[in-house]
Amino acid sequence: MTVAGVLVVLKFLALTATGSLSIAASLTDSALDLLVSSTGLLAITYAARPPDRDHAFGHSSAEDLMALAQALLVGGSGVFIGWSAVERLRGPAQELTSETAGIAVMLVSIVLTVALIWWQRRVARRTGSKVVSADSLHYVGDLVPNIGALVALLASRHLGMGRVDSIVALGAAAILLLGAVRIGRAAWDALMDRGADPQLVHRVRGIVENWPGVHGHHDLKTRMAGTRVFIQVHIELDGRQSLAQAHDIGAALRRSIIRAVPNAEVIIHKDVAGRGPH
């Protein structure tokens, strides 16, 4: 959040000095980063609250609701920047001003972003946090508009090619729109209880099928909510064994699934083998 806030201030000053649309696109991206980090922190904090009487399955869907709102905001910003770039391309060539100041700001921006990515990767390795790892990938994508804005300013200063700025802004707008679609689709799928990734489901099915004492299974269901994966499966056991033995098999299987999918909430139903689904 601190890095994003510093970049917002620097890029706003650079935009005021240069009038560069590519810097405007990069500024928008940094402002959205700050918003995403701020609201994401609130959403994750709320989502981490334990289940209560009104939310028996927890509060993890708050992350998906926030992601959907962020996707709409990012998409709207991309449309606005793209439209502005097209309008500028249709008009007479517009020369940029104070390119040196803009170049300095973009260089600082690139250095800070690279440092942040390095730190996030380091934290992700130490903690295993998927949230930090995903945020690191997001900032890798931020390098594209930053480098694009730097190229546009250099082209304007040394080659007199002011229209490069609008072309770079169009590319940045496309990146924002693609990111909005990707984030929005994932959030929508989670809110609509779409099943988890097929590879994850295949991994869970393999664990269940090969577990000692399990003679079969059915009704394997999954859904996503925020960073949580909800897994439900019916296993078929020997009806002649004691309740304690059946419990031990189910409990051990549940622990094994959670080791394979650490952010999972697992519910296992036990049926008697040979009687079919109940």
PyMOL commands that set and color helices and strands:
alter all, ss='L'
color gray80, all
select helices_A, chain A and resi 2-18+21-47+61-90+99-127+130-159+163-191+198-209+243-260
alter helices_A, ss='H'
color red, helices_A
select strands_A, chain A and resi 216-225+228-237+264-272
alter strands_A, ss='S'
color yellow, strands_A
deselect
rebuild
show_as cartoon
